[in-house]
Amino acid sequence: MLIGEVARRSGVSARMLRHYDALGLIRPTGRTGAGYREYTSEDIRLIFHVESLRSLGLSLRDVRRALDDPGFTPAELVNDLIRRTRLRIADEMELLSRLRQIGAADPADWADVLQVVTLLRALASESAGTRQRAALSSVGPVPVEALVEAVLSESDPNVAGALRWALAQSGDGGLALLVEGLGSPEAEVRRRAVQSVAEIPHAAVTDVLRDALANPDMVVRGYAALALGARGVAEAVPPLIDMVVEETKDVDAADALSLLAADPALADQIAIRLVACLGRSGVAPSVRRRLTEALADIPGNTAVRALTDLSHDEDRAVALTATSILALRDAASP
């Protein structure tokens, strides 16, 4: 069979068949009287064998090794191909992500495209200072998808703060992506996500934070409770008291409770809950002291009565704490 017919039947170009011949990879068995290459059935089988190996990503050098070396074992080469393929896919996915981010920025011209590309590169820089400067200059032209991706992977606290600020300035466009981050299998990503959500000044954030109170991650619940407390949301009261009991950001939790207690109706509710925790059996002395301290900035008669009773507590540290708080409250009264 002559080279032209082989090319038609195999789908391999005549030029490539000549290249294979020049490399000594597939040499036609015979020649016609006029000197043309003539391929046998075995030659054609070998062509399909070579093409099958190349379809797996093998180089011509690797194909030749596979054909010529009787002791060749494919396992190591296949594993190397898997590694290289994964790297190539990762590179392609990174490119796809970048193209989507540029498209989301809705660039008006190539100058806008170049500006976005420059900022995206800066956000991915190994220099924390460069990333921070990029975050602080990114309001507007950079799509929120890029900011969310950056903030969820950022470990430097200063850069993360700048990225959260940039996200907060951009509205609630990145909120859905941050909600996805709250469900990440990685604890650090969940923490970064809830911190970012908490700083977005948008009404929709409150509902997201309410849902986060049921998150199985205690850290996520804590950040959500603190943010809701600052927003005056009553649902934050129970988890904030739990934080005081568990000594998890207990000082911040007590401050959030005092903010909520500016509402007289909530003040009594908070005091009653704190007293109920104090009355439980088996509560550790350190927990009782923290609960007593949390009553310090809770206004109203319920808190005063509780502190008065605690000033006679059998735990001397609790009694002294309550007495001191009452004295400070009396001194502050007009």
C-alpha positions in Angstrom: 0.0 0.0 0.0 1.5 3.3 -1.0 1.9 6.3 1.3 -1.0 8.3 0.0 -3.5 5.5 0.5 -2.1 4.8 4.0 -2.6 8.4 4.9 -6.2 8.3 3.7 -7.0 5.2 5.6 -5.1 5.9 8.8 -5.8 9.6 9.1 -2.0 10.2 9.6 -0.7 12.7 7.1 1.8 11.7 4.5 4.2 14.3 5.9 4.0 12.7 9.4 4.5 9.3 7.9 7.7 10.5 6.2 8.8 12.0 9.6 8.2 8.7 11.3 10.4 7.0 8.5 13.1 9.6 9.0 13.2 9.0 12.7 13.3 5.2 12.1 10.1 4.9 14.1 8.0 3.3 11.3 9.8 2.3 8.2 7.8 0.9 5.3 8.7 -2.7 4.7 9.2 -2.3 1.0 9.7 -0.1 -2.0 8.1 -0.2 -5.4 10.1 -0.5 -8.5 9.9 3.3 -8.8 11.2 3.8 -5.3 8.0 4.7 -3.6 7.3 3.7 0.0 5.2 0.6 0.3 3.5 -0.4 3.6 2.4 -3.8 4.6 -0.5 -4.7 6.9 2.0 -5.0 9.8 3.3 -1.5 9.1 -0.2 -0.1 9.2 -0.8 -1.9 12.5 2.3 -0.3 13.9 1.1 3.1 12.7 -2.1 2.7 14.7 -0.1 1.5 17.7 2.1 4.6 17.6 -0.9 6.9 17.2 -2.6 5.2 20.2 0.4 5.8 22.4 0.7 9.5 21.2 -3.0 10.0 22.0 -2.0 9.3 25.7 0.4 12.2 25.6 3.6 10.3 25.0 6.4 12.0 23.1 7.8 10.3 20.1 10.9 9.6 22.2 8.7 7.7 24.8 6.9 5.9 22.0 10.2 4.7 20.5 11.2 3.4 24.0 7.9 1.6 24.3 8.4 -0.1 20.9 12.1 -0.9 21.0 12.8 -1.8 24.6 11.6 -5.3 25.5 12.0 -4.6 29.2 10.0 -1.4 29.1 7.3 -1.2 31.7 4.6 1.4 31.3 3.7 2.0 34.9 6.3 4.6 35.7 5.7 6.5 32.4 1.9 6.4 32.9 2.3 7.8 36.4 4.5 10.6 35.1 1.9 11.3 32.4 -0.8 11.5 35.1 1.3 14.0 37.0 2.0 16.1 33.9 -1.7 16.0 32.9 -2.8 17.2 36.3 -0.4 20.1 36.2 -1.6 21.0 32.7 -5.2 20.8 33.8 -4.4 23.0 36.8 -2.7 25.6 34.5 -5.7 25.5 32.1 -8.2 25.9 35.0 -6.2 28.9 36.3 -6.3 30.4 32.9 -10.0 29.8 32.7 -10.6 31.3 36.1 -8.6 34.4 35.1 -10.4 34.8 31.8 -13.8 34.5 33.7 -12.6 37.2 36.1 -11.6 39.5 33.4 -14.9 38.9 31.6 -16.8 39.6 34.8 -15.1 43.0 35.0 -16.9 43.9 31.7 -13.9 45.7 30.3 -14.7 48.4 27.8 -11.4 48.3 26.0 -8.0 46.6 26.0 -6.7 49.2 28.5 -9.3 48.0 31.0 -8.2 44.4 30.3 -4.6 45.2 31.0 -5.5 47.0 34.2 -7.4 44.0 35.5 -4.6 41.6 34.5 -2.1 43.8 36.3 -4.2 43.8 39.5 -4.9 40.1 39.3 -1.1 39.4 39.1 -0.5 41.8 42.0 -3.1 39.9 44.1 -1.3 36.7 43.3 2.2 38.1 44.2 4.4 36.4 46.7 5.0 39.8 48.3 2.4 40.6 51.0 3.0 44.3 50.5 2.2 44.0 46.8 -0.9 42.0 47.6 -2.0 44.6 50.2 -1.5 47.5 47.8 -3.4 45.7 45.1 -6.3 45.1 47.5 -6.4 48.7 48.6 -6.5 49.9 44.9 -8.9 47.2 43.7 -12.3 48.8 44.3 -14.0 49.1 41.0 -12.1 47.5 38.2 -11.4 44.1 39.7 -14.4 41.6 39.8 -15.5 40.5 43.2 -14.9 36.9 42.2 -11.2 37.7 42.2 -11.4 39.4 45.6 -13.3 36.5 47.2 -10.8 34.0 45.8 -7.9 36.1 47.2 -9.4 36.7 50.6 -10.3 33.0 51.1 -6.7 32.0 50.5 -4.9 34.9 52.2 -2.9 34.0 55.4 -1.4 37.5 56.0 -3.7 39.3 58.5 -2.9 42.8 57.1 -3.5 41.7 53.5 -6.7 39.9 54.5 -7.9 43.0 56.2 -7.3 45.1 53.1 -9.1 42.4 51.0 -12.1 42.4 53.3 -12.3 46.2 53.1 -12.2 46.0 49.3 -15.0 43.4 49.3 -17.1 45.5 51.7 -16.7 48.5 49.4 -17.9 46.5 46.4 -21.4 45.7 47.7 -22.9 42.3 48.1 -21.8 40.8 44.7 -19.4 38.4 46.4 -21.8 37.2 49.1 -22.9 34.1 47.4 -19.3 33.0 46.9 -18.5 33.7 50.5 -21.5 31.6 51.6 -19.9 28.7 49.6 -16.7 29.4 51.6 -18.7 28.9 54.8 -19.2 25.3 53.8 -15.6 24.6 52.9 -13.9 21.5 54.3 -11.0 23.7 55.4 -11.4 25.4 58.7 -9.2 28.4 57.7 -11.3 29.0 54.6 -14.5 28.9 56.7 -13.0 31.4 59.2 -11.9 33.8 56.4 -15.3 33.5 54.8 -17.3 34.4 57.9 -15.0 37.3 58.8 -15.5 38.7 55.3 -19.2 38.3 55.4 -19.4 40.1 58.7 -17.8 43.2 57.3 -20.1 43.6 54.3 -22.6 46.4 55.2 -25.6 45.1 53.4 -29.0 44.0 54.7 -28.7 40.5 53.0 -25.7 39.8 55.3 -27.9 39.6 58.4 -29.7 36.6 57.0 -26.5 34.9 56.1 -25.1 35.4 59.6 -28.3 34.1 61.1 -27.9 30.9 59.1 -24.2 30.7 60.2 -25.4 30.4 63.8 -26.3 26.8 62.9 -22.9 26.1 61.3 -21.2 23.0 62.8 -18.0 25.0 63.1 -17.8 26.7 66.5 -15.5 29.4 65.1 -18.0 30.3 62.4 -20.8 30.4 64.9 -18.7 32.7 67.2 -17.9 35.2 64.5 -21.5 35.2 63.3 -22.8 35.8 66.8 -20.4 38.7 67.4 -21.4 40.3 64.1 -25.1 39.9 64.8 -24.6 41.3 68.3 -23.1 44.5 66.8 -26.1 44.7 64.5 -28.5 44.4 67.4 -30.0 41.0 66.4 -31.5 39.2 69.4 -30.8 35.7 68.1 -27.1 36.4 68.9 -27.8 36.3 72.7 -27.7 32.5 73.4 -24.5 31.9 71.4 -22.8 34.9 72.9 -23.5 33.6 76.4 -22.2 30.2 75.3 -19.0 32.0 74.2 -18.7 33.5 77.7 -19.2 30.1 79.3 -16.7 28.4 77.0 -14.1 31.2 77.2 -14.2 31.6 73.4 -13.6 35.3 72.7 -15.4 35.8 76.0 -14.4 39.5 76.4 -15.7 40.3 72.8 -18.9 38.3 73.5 -19.5 40.2 76.8 -19.0 43.5 74.9 -21.5 42.4 72.3 -24.0 41.5 75.0 -23.7 44.9 76.5 -24.4 46.5 73.1 -27.5 44.3 72.8 -28.5 45.3 76.3 -29.1 48.9 75.2 -32.5 47.5 74.3 -34.3 47.4 77.7 -36.3 44.3 76.7 -33.1 42.5 75.7 -31.3 43.7 78.9 -33.6 41.7 81.1 -33.5 38.7 78.8 -29.7 38.7 78.9 -29.5 39.1 82.6 -32.0 36.3 83.2 -30.0 34.0 80.9 -26.7 34.8 82.6 -28.3 34.2 86.0 -29.7 30.9 84.8 -26.2 29.8 83.7 -24.8 30.8 87.1 -27.4 28.7 88.9 -26.6 25.5 87.1 -25.0 22.7 89.1 -21.4 21.8 88.5 -20.5 25.2 86.9 -16.7 25.7 87.3 -15.7 28.7 89.5 -13.9 30.3 86.5 -17.0 30.2 84.5 -19.1 31.7 87.3 -16.6 34.6 87.5 -16.9 35.3 83.8 -20.7 35.2 83.9 -20.6 37.6 86.8 -18.3 39.9 84.9 -20.6 39.8 81.9 -23.4 41.2 84.1 -21.3 44.4 84.7 -22.6 46.3 81.7 -26.1 44.9 81.6 -28.5 47.7 82.7 -31.7 47.1 84.6 -33.0 45.9 88.0 -32.6 42.2 87.0 -28.9 42.6 86.7 -28.6 44.6 89.9 -30.6 42.0 91.9 -28.4 39.2 90.5 -25.2 41.1 91.4 -26.5 41.9 94.9 -27.1 38.2 95.4 -23.7 37.3 94.0 -22.0 39.7 96.3 -22.8 37.2 99.1 -21.8 34.2 97.0 -19.9 31.4 98.8 -17.2 31.7 96.1 -15.1 34.6 97.5 -13.8 35.5 94.0 -17.4 35.7 92.6 -18.5 37.7 95.7 -15.7 40.2 95.4 -16.3 40.6 91.6 -20.0 41.3 92.1 -19.3 43.7 95.0 -16.8 45.6 92.9 -19.2 45.8 89.9 -22.0 47.2 92.2 -19.6 49.8 93.6 -18.7 51.0 90.1 -22.3 51.1 89.1 -23.2 53.2 92.1 -20.3 55.5 91.4 -21.5 56.0 87.9 -25.1 56.7 88.9 -26.1 60.4 88.9 
